[in-house]
Amino acid sequence: MKTINGLINFLAGFLLITATLISCKKDVALTDIQLDKVTAQVMVGANLNLTVIYTPVDATNKNIIWESSDNQIATVDNGVVTGVSLGAATIKATSEEDNMLQVTCEVTVIPSNGQQITVSGDITADTRWYSNARYFLSGFVYVKNNATLTIEPGTIIKGVSGTKGALIIERGSKIMAQGTQSQPIVFTSDKPKGQRSYGDWGGLVICGNAPTNKHDNGAGIGIAEGGIGSVYGGNNPNDNSGILQFVRIEFPGIPLTATANSEINGLTLYSVGSATTIDHIQVSYSGDDSYEWFGGHVNAKYLVAFRGWDDDFDTDNGFTGKVQFFVSLRDPAIADQSQSNGFESDNDADGSTLTPVTAPIFCNGSIFGPLVTSSTTINSLYRRAMHIRRGSRLSVYNSVFAGWPTGLDIDGQKGDSPFQATANELQIENCVMAGMTTNFNTVYLTDAEAWYNNVSRNNQLFAANELLQLVDPFNLVSPNFLPATGSPLLSGAAFAKTRLTDSFFTPTTYRGAFGTTDWTAGWCNFDPQNANY
């Protein structure tokens, strides 16, 4: 019994000593905390884990108080963040031991995969659209208040049919739509494949601060057509409205009012400045013009106008930019009541000499009209490859025009365009016209044929399209615009003109939009009717 009691006393003493030693050990103070992420993204409905990094690692009290700046956007529970709705929230971690030790993570909640997001009204703060969602434009959507709309590569935006859905970038705001060759940004119809058509939705409109000769609201100020109402124009030719690269615009051009010719274009550029970047754009099945410029000084490269309804490239009200590498192809059955042309260009509706005067420079284009051959049945409203009128001084170089009822019409019913051609301000040089029913309208420029064929201009005429020796340019589903071996278009370009020495232009030996490289490959879609969106 004594032995057992002694053992018990020994153990009790040992435990007492151990407890005393432990109680004498000092707590290790926490001196710093960090999170493993400073910024992070989480999808709506998904979770994100934030891990705290402690200094020192053996700190005694590692308890953390978690907070979200907006529980309507993101919640947090013991470091697990849950996305609730689109937006941004700050997640804060605070040491329980020392509330001066705090650290934050800026969390952006992005759409869940395939989430459908309807956008309407005004965008007044910087906004990002994500490629894993689908966006629907309901009515006029304005980007204003100097906001920037950034659109990720591969994003699909649909105009809601019946609402005149359109995206309008106002003066001072920007669109940053930088697609890629493999991931173009697509604006398209909300209808299922097989049911899409011209004018299912509005289009893309950009308003800038570059000069125009419009005077809707004082000299040099215009108001966007069709009830859009946005103001455009200013005194900054180098204005910057953002970036459009590798963008497709499909089935736009809905009539905005009951008035004839009130449709919105596929891409409308109101007084957009030269600091804006525009290249690799395809407008398909537009219910009005594929492209229209109202004033401005913006430049553009690699433009496709496919099966449009009205004009392919329309320039007005003092547009003075440069365009290189452009192609258009028409459906023989479809034309507009206002008469359809490849180029249409006016200084203004009155043919005045208001400045700035419309004087763009187009180079290396291929404009394919409705006439595949002279016997092709076409809509009776088709007119001209080039209709330059009302005081315009548009010039075009190193380009080919094929398959139109009339090739060149320099129209003097209003304005002085024929005089400007004679004075060599309006220039057409190193160009080719082929397969026209009539090459020239001589009503106003009576010597149009002699003017065009003057040896100093180095232009050519071909009786038939096949003489151009192109691979398959009139194919309405899968066109191939490239010149075949031996094509006369593979040579004959010239860039000696002072107007073409600008660094914007890429000198070529070939005439037309293409040499041996198909720059539409990988990002264009010539059968959007059957695309799965």
C-alpha positions as CSV (number, residue, x, y, z in Angstrom):
1,M,0.0,0.0,0.0
2,K,2.9,2.4,0.9
3,T,4.4,1.7,-2.5
4,I,1.2,2.5,-4.3
5,N,0.7,5.8,-2.3
6,G,4.3,6.8,-3.1
7,L,3.7,6.3,-6.8
8,I,0.6,8.3,-6.8
9,N,2.4,11.1,-4.9
10,F,5.2,11.0,-7.5
11,L,2.9,11.3,-10.5
12,A,1.0,14.1,-8.9
13,G,4.2,16.0,-8.3
14,F,5.3,15.4,-11.9
15,L,2.1,16.7,-13.3
16,L,2.2,19.8,-11.1
17,I,5.8,20.6,-12.2
18,T,4.8,20.1,-15.9
19,A,1.8,22.4,-15.6
20,T,3.9,25.0,-13.9
21,L,6.4,24.9,-16.7
22,I,3.7,25.2,-19.3
23,S,2.0,28.1,-17.6
24,C,5.3,29.9,-17.4
25,K,5.8,29.7,-21.2
26,K,5.1,33.1,-22.8
27,D,2.5,33.6,-25.6
28,V,4.0,34.3,-29.1
29,A,2.7,37.6,-30.4
30,L,1.4,38.0,-33.9
31,T,3.3,40.7,-35.8
32,D,1.9,40.6,-39.3
33,I,-0.7,38.9,-41.5
34,Q,-1.0,38.6,-45.3
35,L,-3.4,36.9,-47.7
36,D,-2.3,34.5,-50.4
37,K,-4.2,36.7,-52.9
38,V,-4.3,40.5,-53.2
39,T,-6.9,40.4,-56.0
40,A,-9.1,37.5,-57.2
41,Q,-12.0,36.5,-59.3
42,V,-14.9,34.2,-58.4
43,M,-17.9,33.3,-60.4
44,V,-21.5,33.9,-59.3
45,G,-22.4,30.9,-57.1
46,A,-18.8,29.6,-56.8
47,N,-16.4,29.6,-53.9
48,L,-12.9,31.0,-53.5
49,N,-10.5,30.1,-50.6
50,L,-8.4,32.8,-49.1
51,T,-5.4,31.6,-46.9
52,V,-3.9,33.8,-44.2
53,I,-0.1,33.9,-43.9
54,Y,1.0,34.5,-40.3
55,T,4.2,36.1,-39.0
56,P,5.6,34.5,-37.0
57,V,4.3,31.1,-38.1
58,D,4.1,29.9,-34.4
59,A,2.1,32.9,-33.2
60,T,-0.2,31.9,-30.4
61,N,-3.5,33.5,-31.4
62,K,-4.3,32.9,-35.1
63,N,-8.0,33.7,-34.9
64,I,-9.2,36.0,-37.8
65,I,-12.3,38.2,-38.1
66,W,-13.6,38.1,-41.7
67,E,-15.7,40.9,-43.4
68,S,-17.0,41.7,-46.8
69,S,-17.6,45.3,-47.9
70,D,-20.7,44.2,-49.8
71,N,-22.5,41.0,-48.9
72,Q,-24.8,41.6,-51.9
73,I,-21.8,40.9,-54.1
74,A,-19.7,38.5,-52.1
75,T,-19.9,36.9,-48.7
76,V,-17.0,35.4,-46.6
77,D,-17.0,32.7,-43.9
78,N,-13.7,31.7,-42.3
79,G,-11.8,32.6,-45.5
80,V,-14.3,31.0,-48.0
81,V,-15.6,33.7,-50.3
82,T,-18.8,33.0,-52.2
83,G,-19.8,35.1,-55.3
84,V,-23.4,36.4,-55.0
85,S,-23.8,38.9,-57.9
86,L,-21.7,40.7,-60.5
87,G,-19.5,43.4,-59.1
88,A,-16.5,44.0,-56.8
89,A,-16.2,43.7,-53.0
90,T,-13.3,44.0,-50.6
91,I,-12.7,41.1,-48.3
92,K,-10.9,42.1,-45.1
93,A,-9.1,39.9,-42.6
94,T,-8.4,41.3,-39.1
95,S,-6.4,39.7,-36.3
96,E,-8.5,39.0,-33.3
97,E,-5.5,39.6,-31.1
98,D,-4.5,43.0,-32.6
99,N,-7.1,44.8,-34.7
100,M,-4.4,47.0,-36.2
101,L,-3.3,44.0,-38.2
102,Q,-5.6,44.0,-41.2
103,V,-5.2,42.8,-44.8
104,T,-7.6,42.9,-47.8
105,C,-8.3,41.2,-51.1
106,E,-10.2,42.9,-53.9
107,V,-12.6,40.3,-55.2
108,T,-14.4,40.6,-58.6
109,V,-17.5,38.5,-59.0
110,I,-17.8,37.5,-62.7
111,P,-20.6,35.7,-64.4
112,S,-21.0,32.0,-64.1
113,N,-20.4,29.9,-67.3
114,G,-23.1,30.6,-69.8
115,Q,-24.9,33.1,-67.6
116,Q,-27.3,35.3,-69.6
117,I,-27.0,39.0,-68.8
118,T,-29.5,41.5,-70.2
119,V,-28.1,45.0,-70.5
120,S,-30.2,48.1,-70.9
121,G,-30.1,51.9,-70.2
122,D,-26.9,53.7,-69.3
123,I,-23.4,52.4,-68.5
124,T,-21.8,55.2,-66.5
125,A,-18.8,53.5,-64.8
126,D,-16.0,51.4,-66.1
127,T,-17.4,47.9,-67.0
128,R,-16.1,44.6,-68.2
129,W,-18.0,42.0,-70.2
130,Y,-16.7,38.5,-69.8
131,S,-16.3,35.8,-72.5
132,N,-17.9,33.0,-70.4
133,A,-21.3,34.9,-70.3
134,R,-23.8,35.9,-72.9
135,Y,-24.9,39.5,-73.1
136,F,-28.2,40.8,-74.5
137,L,-28.7,44.4,-75.6
138,S,-32.2,45.5,-74.8
139,G,-33.0,48.9,-76.4
140,F,-30.4,51.6,-76.7
141,V,-27.5,51.0,-74.4
142,Y,-25.4,54.1,-73.9
143,V,-21.8,54.1,-72.6
144,K,-21.4,57.6,-71.2
145,N,-19.9,59.7,-68.4
146,N,-16.4,59.0,-69.7
147,A,-16.8,55.3,-68.8
148,T,-14.9,52.6,-70.6
149,L,-16.5,49.3,-71.6
150,T,-14.0,46.5,-71.9
151,I,-15.1,43.4,-73.8
152,E,-13.0,40.2,-73.5
153,P,-11.9,38.2,-76.5
154,G,-14.5,35.6,-77.5
155,T,-17.4,37.4,-75.9
156,I,-20.8,37.1,-77.7
157,I,-23.3,40.0,-77.5
158,K,-26.8,39.6,-78.9
159,G,-29.2,42.3,-79.8
160,V,-32.7,41.6,-78.4
161,S,-35.1,41.5,-81.4
162,G,-38.0,43.9,-81.2
163,T,-36.2,46.3,-78.8
164,K,-34.0,48.1,-81.3
165,G,-31.1,46.9,-79.2
166,A,-27.9,48.9,-80.0
167,L,-24.7,49.8,-78.3
168,I,-23.8,53.5,-78.4
169,I,-20.4,54.8,-77.2
170,E,-20.8,58.5,-76.4
171,R,-18.2,61.3,-76.6
172,G,-15.5,61.0,-74.0
173,S,-16.3,57.3,-73.4
174,K,-14.5,54.3,-74.8
175,I,-15.0,50.8,-76.0
176,M,-12.1,48.4,-75.6
177,A,-13.1,45.4,-77.8
178,Q,-9.9,43.6,-78.5
179,G,-10.7,40.2,-80.0
180,T,-8.2,37.9,-81.5
181,Q,-8.0,35.9,-84.7
182,S,-9.0,32.8,-82.8
183,Q,-11.4,34.5,-80.4
184,P,-13.2,37.3,-82.2
185,I,-15.8,39.3,-80.4
186,V,-19.3,38.8,-82.0
187,F,-22.3,41.1,-82.0
188,T,-25.2,39.1,-83.5
189,S,-28.9,38.3,-83.5
190,D,-30.7,36.7,-80.6
191,K,-32.6,34.5,-82.9
192,P,-31.8,30.8,-83.3
193,K,-29.8,29.6,-86.3
194,G,-31.9,29.4,-89.5
195,Q,-34.2,32.3,-88.3
196,R,-31.8,35.2,-88.4
197,S,-32.2,38.1,-90.8
198,Y,-31.3,41.6,-91.8
199,G,-32.1,44.2,-89.1
200,D,-32.7,41.8,-86.2
201,W,-31.2,44.4,-83.9
202,G,-29.6,47.9,-84.1
203,G,-25.8,48.0,-84.4
204,L,-22.7,49.5,-83.0
205,V,-22.4,53.3,-82.8
206,I,-19.4,55.3,-81.7
207,C,-19.5,59.0,-81.2
208,G,-16.3,61.1,-80.9
209,N,-14.9,64.6,-80.6
210,A,-13.2,64.8,-84.0
211,P,-14.3,67.5,-86.5
212,T,-17.4,67.3,-88.7
213,N,-19.2,69.7,-90.9
214,K,-22.6,68.9,-89.4
215,H,-24.4,71.8,-87.6
216,D,-27.4,70.2,-85.9
217,N,-26.6,71.8,-82.6
218,G,-24.2,74.6,-83.6
219,A,-21.3,74.6,-86.0
220,G,-19.4,71.4,-86.0
221,I,-21.8,69.5,-83.8
222,G,-24.1,66.7,-85.0
223,I,-26.9,64.7,-83.4
224,A,-27.0,60.9,-84.1
225,E,-29.8,59.8,-86.4
226,G,-32.9,57.7,-85.8
227,G,-33.7,58.9,-82.3
228,I,-30.4,57.9,-80.8
229,G,-29.9,61.5,-79.9
230,S,-26.2,61.4,-78.9
231,V,-24.1,64.4,-79.7
232,Y,-20.9,64.1,-81.8
233,G,-18.2,66.4,-83.1
234,G,-15.6,68.6,-81.7
235,N,-12.1,70.0,-82.5
236,N,-9.9,67.1,-81.7
237,P,-9.0,65.1,-84.8
238,N,-6.8,62.8,-82.7
239,D,-9.7,61.9,-80.3
240,N,-9.6,58.4,-78.8
241,S,-12.8,56.3,-78.6
242,G,-11.0,53.1,-77.8
243,I,-10.1,49.9,-79.8
244,L,-12.1,47.6,-82.1
245,Q,-10.1,44.6,-83.3
246,F,-11.3,41.2,-84.6
247,V,-15.0,42.1,-84.2
248,R,-17.9,40.7,-86.1
249,I,-21.2,42.5,-86.4
250,E,-24.0,40.3,-87.7
251,F,-27.7,41.0,-88.7
252,P,-27.8,44.6,-87.6
253,G,-29.6,47.5,-89.3
254,I,-33.1,47.7,-87.8
255,P,-35.2,50.7,-88.9
256,L,-35.3,53.1,-85.9
257,T,-38.3,55.0,-87.0
258,A,-41.1,54.7,-89.6
259,T,-39.3,57.2,-91.8
260,A,-37.6,55.8,-94.9
261,N,-33.8,55.5,-94.6
262,S,-33.9,55.7,-90.8
263,E,-32.1,52.4,-90.3
264,I,-29.0,52.1,-88.1
265,N,-25.9,50.9,-89.8
266,G,-23.8,47.9,-88.9
267,L,-20.9,50.1,-87.7
268,T,-21.6,53.8,-87.5
269,L,-18.7,56.1,-86.7
270,Y,-19.7,59.7,-85.8
271,S,-16.7,62.1,-85.6
272,V,-14.3,59.4,-84.4
273,G,-10.7,60.5,-84.0
274,S,-7.5,59.0,-85.3
275,A,-6.2,57.8,-81.9
276,T,-9.0,55.2,-82.1
277,T,-7.9,51.8,-83.4
278,I,-10.1,49.9,-85.8
279,D,-9.0,46.8,-87.7
280,H,-10.3,43.4,-88.6
281,I,-14.0,44.1,-88.6
282,Q,-16.7,42.1,-90.4
283,V,-20.2,43.5,-90.9
284,S,-22.6,40.9,-92.3
285,Y,-26.3,41.1,-93.3
286,S,-26.7,44.7,-92.3
287,G,-30.2,46.1,-93.0
288,D,-28.7,49.4,-94.0
289,D,-25.1,50.4,-94.8
290,S,-22.4,48.1,-93.6
291,Y,-20.1,51.0,-92.6
292,E,-20.9,54.7,-92.4
293,W,-18.6,57.5,-91.3
294,F,-20.1,60.9,-90.4
295,G,-17.0,63.2,-90.2
296,G,-14.1,62.2,-88.1
297,H,-10.5,61.4,-88.8
298,V,-10.3,57.7,-87.7
299,N,-8.3,55.2,-89.8
300,A,-9.2,51.6,-90.4
301,K,-7.7,48.4,-91.9
302,Y,-9.0,45.0,-92.8
303,L,-12.8,45.7,-93.2
304,V,-15.3,43.2,-94.6
305,A,-18.8,44.1,-95.7
306,F,-20.7,40.9,-96.4
307,R,-24.2,40.7,-98.0
308,G,-25.3,44.2,-96.9
309,W,-28.6,45.7,-97.9
310,D,-27.7,49.3,-98.8
311,D,-24.2,50.7,-99.3
312,D,-21.0,48.9,-98.3
313,F,-18.9,52.0,-97.4
314,D,-20.7,55.3,-97.0
315,T,-18.7,58.5,-96.1
316,D,-20.3,61.8,-95.2
317,N,-20.0,65.1,-93.4
318,G,-16.3,65.7,-93.5
319,F,-14.8,62.3,-93.0
320,T,-11.0,62.6,-93.7
321,G,-9.7,59.2,-92.5
322,K,-7.7,56.5,-94.3
323,V,-8.8,53.0,-95.0
324,Q,-6.7,50.1,-96.4
325,F,-7.5,46.5,-97.1
326,F,-11.3,46.3,-97.5
327,V,-13.6,43.9,-99.2
328,S,-17.3,43.7,-99.9
329,L,-19.5,41.0,-101.5
330,R,-23.2,41.4,-102.4
331,D,-26.2,39.1,-102.6
332,P,-27.7,39.6,-106.1
333,A,-31.3,39.4,-104.8
334,I,-31.0,42.0,-102.0
335,A,-30.8,45.7,-102.5
336,D,-32.2,48.8,-100.7
337,Q,-35.1,51.1,-101.8
338,S,-32.6,54.0,-101.6
339,Q,-30.5,52.2,-104.3
340,S,-27.4,50.2,-103.3
341,N,-23.8,51.0,-104.1
342,G,-20.3,49.9,-103.2
343,F,-19.1,53.4,-102.3
344,E,-21.5,56.3,-101.6
345,S,-19.9,59.5,-100.6
346,D,-21.2,63.0,-99.9
347,N,-19.8,66.2,-98.4
348,D,-23.3,66.8,-97.0
349,A,-26.9,66.4,-98.1
350,D,-26.8,69.8,-99.8
351,G,-23.5,69.4,-101.7
352,S,-22.1,72.4,-99.9
353,T,-18.5,73.3,-99.4
354,L,-18.7,73.3,-95.6
355,T,-15.5,72.2,-93.9
356,P,-14.0,69.8,-93.2
357,V,-14.8,68.5,-96.6
358,T,-15.3,64.8,-97.1
359,A,-12.0,63.6,-98.5
360,P,-11.2,60.1,-97.3
361,I,-8.5,57.9,-98.8
362,F,-9.3,54.3,-99.6
363,C,-6.5,52.0,-100.8
364,N,-6.3,48.3,-101.6
365,G,-10.0,47.4,-101.8
366,S,-12.0,44.7,-103.6
367,I,-15.7,45.6,-104.2
368,F,-17.7,42.7,-105.6
369,G,-21.2,43.6,-106.7
370,P,-24.2,41.5,-107.7
371,L,-23.3,40.7,-111.2
372,V,-21.3,37.4,-111.2
373,T,-21.7,37.4,-115.0
374,S,-23.4,39.7,-117.4
375,S,-26.5,37.4,-117.4
376,T,-26.9,37.2,-113.5
377,T,-30.4,38.1,-112.4
378,I,-30.1,40.9,-109.8
379,N,-32.3,43.2,-107.8
380,S,-33.4,46.2,-109.9
381,L,-32.3,48.6,-107.1
382,Y,-28.6,47.9,-107.6
383,R,-26.7,50.9,-109.0
384,R,-23.0,51.7,-108.9
385,A,-19.7,50.5,-107.7
386,M,-18.7,54.1,-106.9
387,H,-21.2,56.9,-106.4
388,I,-19.2,60.0,-105.5
389,R,-21.4,63.1,-105.2
390,R,-22.5,66.3,-103.4
391,G,-19.1,67.8,-103.1
392,S,-17.2,64.7,-101.9
393,R,-13.5,64.5,-102.7
394,L,-13.1,60.8,-101.9
395,S,-10.0,59.2,-103.5
396,V,-9.3,55.6,-104.1
397,Y,-6.1,53.8,-105.1
398,N,-4.9,50.3,-106.0
399,S,-8.4,48.8,-105.8
400,V,-10.7,46.6,-107.9
401,F,-14.4,47.0,-108.6
402,A,-16.3,44.1,-110.2
403,G,-19.8,43.2,-111.2
404,W,-22.0,46.3,-110.9
405,P,-24.7,47.9,-113.2
406,T,-22.6,51.0,-113.4
407,G,-18.9,51.3,-112.5
408,L,-18.2,55.0,-111.8
409,D,-20.6,57.8,-111.2
410,I,-19.1,61.2,-110.3
411,D,-22.4,63.0,-109.7
412,G,-22.8,66.7,-110.0
413,Q,-26.6,67.1,-109.4
414,K,-25.6,68.8,-106.2
415,G,-22.1,70.0,-105.3
416,D,-18.9,70.2,-107.2
417,S,-17.5,66.6,-107.2
418,P,-17.0,66.6,-111.1
419,F,-15.0,69.8,-110.8
420,Q,-12.9,68.3,-108.0
421,A,-12.2,65.3,-110.2
422,T,-11.1,67.5,-113.1
423,A,-9.0,69.5,-110.6
424,N,-7.4,66.2,-109.5
425,E,-8.5,66.6,-105.9
426,L,-10.8,63.7,-106.3
427,Q,-8.5,60.9,-107.5
428,I,-8.9,57.3,-108.7
429,E,-5.6,55.8,-109.7
430,N,-4.1,52.3,-110.3
431,C,-7.6,50.9,-110.1
432,V,-9.5,48.2,-112.1
433,M,-13.1,48.0,-113.1
434,A,-14.4,44.7,-114.5
435,G,-17.7,43.1,-115.5
436,M,-19.8,46.3,-115.4
437,T,-23.0,46.7,-117.5
438,T,-22.0,50.3,-118.1
439,N,-18.5,51.5,-117.0
440,F,-19.4,55.2,-116.6
441,N,-22.2,57.6,-115.9
442,T,-21.3,60.7,-118.0
443,V,-24.3,62.9,-117.2
444,Y,-22.3,65.2,-115.0
445,L,-18.6,64.3,-115.7
446,T,-19.1,64.1,-119.4
447,D,-15.5,63.0,-120.1
448,A,-15.5,60.4,-117.3
449,E,-14.2,57.7,-119.6
450,A,-11.3,59.8,-120.8
451,W,-10.6,61.0,-117.2
452,Y,-10.5,57.5,-115.8
453,N,-8.4,56.2,-118.7
454,N,-5.9,59.0,-118.7
455,V,-2.4,57.4,-118.8
456,S,-1.4,59.4,-115.7
457,R,-4.0,57.5,-113.6
458,N,-2.9,54.0,-114.7
459,N,-6.4,52.6,-114.4
460,Q,-7.7,49.5,-116.3
461,L,-11.0,48.1,-117.6
462,F,-11.9,44.5,-118.1
463,A,-15.0,43.4,-119.9
464,A,-15.7,40.3,-117.7
465,N,-15.0,39.3,-114.1
466,E,-13.3,36.1,-115.0
467,L,-10.5,38.1,-116.6
468,L,-9.4,39.1,-113.1
469,Q,-8.5,35.5,-112.5
470,L,-9.7,35.4,-108.9
471,V,-10.2,32.0,-107.1
472,D,-13.9,32.2,-106.1
473,P,-14.8,35.8,-105.1
474,F,-18.6,35.6,-105.7
475,N,-19.3,32.5,-103.5
476,L,-21.9,33.6,-101.0
477,V,-21.2,31.0,-98.4
478,S,-17.4,30.4,-98.7
479,P,-15.8,33.1,-100.8
480,N,-12.1,33.0,-101.8
481,F,-11.0,36.5,-102.8
482,L,-7.4,35.7,-103.6
483,P,-5.9,36.2,-107.0
484,A,-5.0,33.0,-108.8
485,T,-1.5,32.5,-110.3
486,G,-1.2,34.8,-113.3
487,S,-3.9,37.3,-112.1
488,P,-3.3,40.8,-113.4
489,L,-4.1,42.0,-109.9
490,L,-1.0,40.6,-108.5
491,S,0.9,43.6,-109.8
492,G,0.3,47.2,-110.8
493,A,0.0,48.9,-107.4
494,A,1.8,52.1,-106.7
495,F,2.5,54.1,-103.6
496,A,4.4,57.1,-105.0
497,K,1.6,59.5,-104.4
498,T,2.3,61.9,-101.5
499,R,-1.1,60.9,-100.1
500,L,0.1,57.3,-99.8
501,T,3.5,57.9,-98.1
502,D,1.8,58.2,-94.7
503,S,3.1,55.5,-92.3
504,F,-0.4,54.2,-92.0
505,F,-0.3,52.6,-95.4
506,T,1.4,49.3,-96.0
507,P,2.9,49.3,-99.5
508,T,1.9,46.4,-101.7
509,T,2.7,45.3,-105.2
510,Y,-0.9,43.9,-105.8
511,R,-4.1,45.8,-106.5
512,G,-7.2,44.9,-104.5
513,A,-7.5,43.8,-100.9
514,F,-5.5,40.5,-101.2
515,G,-2.2,39.3,-102.5
516,T,-1.3,35.7,-101.5
517,T,-2.5,35.9,-97.9
518,D,-6.2,35.6,-96.9
519,W,-6.5,37.9,-93.9
520,T,-10.1,36.9,-93.4
521,A,-9.0,33.4,-92.3
522,G,-9.7,32.3,-88.7
523,W,-11.9,35.2,-87.6
524,C,-14.5,35.9,-90.3
525,N,-17.7,33.9,-90.6
526,F,-19.4,33.8,-94.0
527,D,-22.3,31.6,-92.8
528,P,-23.5,33.3,-89.6
529,Q,-27.0,32.1,-90.3
530,N,-26.0,28.6,-89.1
531,A,-23.5,29.5,-86.4
532,N,-24.1,28.1,-82.9
533,Y,-24.1,31.0,-80.5
